[in-house]
Amino acid sequence: MAQHGVCNREGEHTMRFMTIIVAGACISLSVLAQEEKAMRYEANWDSLKQYKVPEWYKDAKFGIFIHWGVYSVPAFGNEWYPRNMYRKNSPEYRHHVKTYGPQSEFGYKDFIPKFKAQRFDAAKWARLFKESGAKYVVPVAEHHDGFAMYDCGLSEYCATKMGPKRDIVGELAKAVRAEGLVFGVSSHRAEHWWFFDQGKTFDSDVKDGRWDALYGPAQPEKASTPDKAFLDDWLARTRELVDKYRPQVVWFDWWIEQPVFAPYLQEFAAYYYNRGLEWKQGVAINYKNESFPPEAAVLDIERGKLDKTRDLFWQTDTSISIKSWGYIENDRFRSVSSLVHELADIVSKNGCLLLNIGPRPDGTIPKEAQQILRGIGKWLKTNGEAIYGTRPWTIAAEGPTAVKSGSFSDHMEKPFTARDIRFTTKDGVIYAIMLGWPDDAFRVVSLGKKKTSDLVVSDVALLGCAQSLDWTQQDDALVVRIPKKPPCKHAYVLKIARK
């Protein structure tokens, strides 16, 4: 009987122990479930303001934008040719009538069969992007013209069913990821609401009505508001892009800032951010102006910069070409130096650069664009440690050349000089990116003893240069004697260690 009692007590202890384990496991599962639920986003701004920019994005600094579509076929004016060809007395209107005939006989739709992409090689493109030093790639999935460059299940006007009869976005996604780069997409669908409205003002194929699946709704830009059918379609198309291609960036143009889009933006952002959690991949939305609260997505500034550091991560999108984002004949191109300087300026202020190219309708990238991309890549191969993975230093910039804040200003600024410097930092090291080669010495005023009394320099090196440098940290500046030859072109990076 005594032994039997011991067994009962041991059994009771075992049962209690097991109960505690089970209860603990249930509590742990409950906590995990609550944490998982807490991580999911809801379709309201308060929830979406909890968004965190992924580290890969903050580390990447440099990406490639691609404007390619049917508008590359006429190769005239710019990528807004499909709208402007229906605007009476515009250069595009006159060019179109002279070259192709009246818009009632040859409309924008008639360019689609000429958009063949017969020389498009996604793997070749991806290798070039890798060589450029870019870390992410964002092709236009659908521009304002309404022709989808992907396998769209919601429209017959897409690249898999017409024109190239290939899934351009899908091929690029595969090739880009094979090179170890991050893939994104852009959607300019919102502007389609009014993009072809001028075609209804005279005898054209837009007014005809037979091609409304491409041209519609074609409503007045400033006198109408997108209806529920259009907004539902916008949301469905954008979700389709997410589900089919798993982009880690979704870029939007400006017109989503119309108040009627707000609930749809919230619904899309919650859907997309939650998909990112399911994929266990950091994702981001790019917006312009005030379409999103600043905390809920990543601000994008078109063809412009900021004059000081922004606490929240941001992006500039600009183009290698000056006249157009899409391919046109006789375009003008930026210099490698101007783009390297722009990259350094943007990164020093907590931003990144999304640089656009415009391929020809046959799928080849213009030689000028290829040369520029390779030039940037060559500079980054030598100096990339001052760009990739860095964060803003206490001081972003020094020098005489002013930078304007805002969009559409990058072609109006004065060129930088050897006295203009941009700073970044990583792992305790300060990088001073000199935007010109001086006559005798680099002078970094921001690192003078009086300027930074608590910062003592212990060593200075010039990236790409093997020889030791002669330097002194004086009261008014860090002075570094230059070697006989520059180690590269465009900009020169001092790597500064501190005690």
Disulfide bonds with the S-S distance in Angstrom:
none
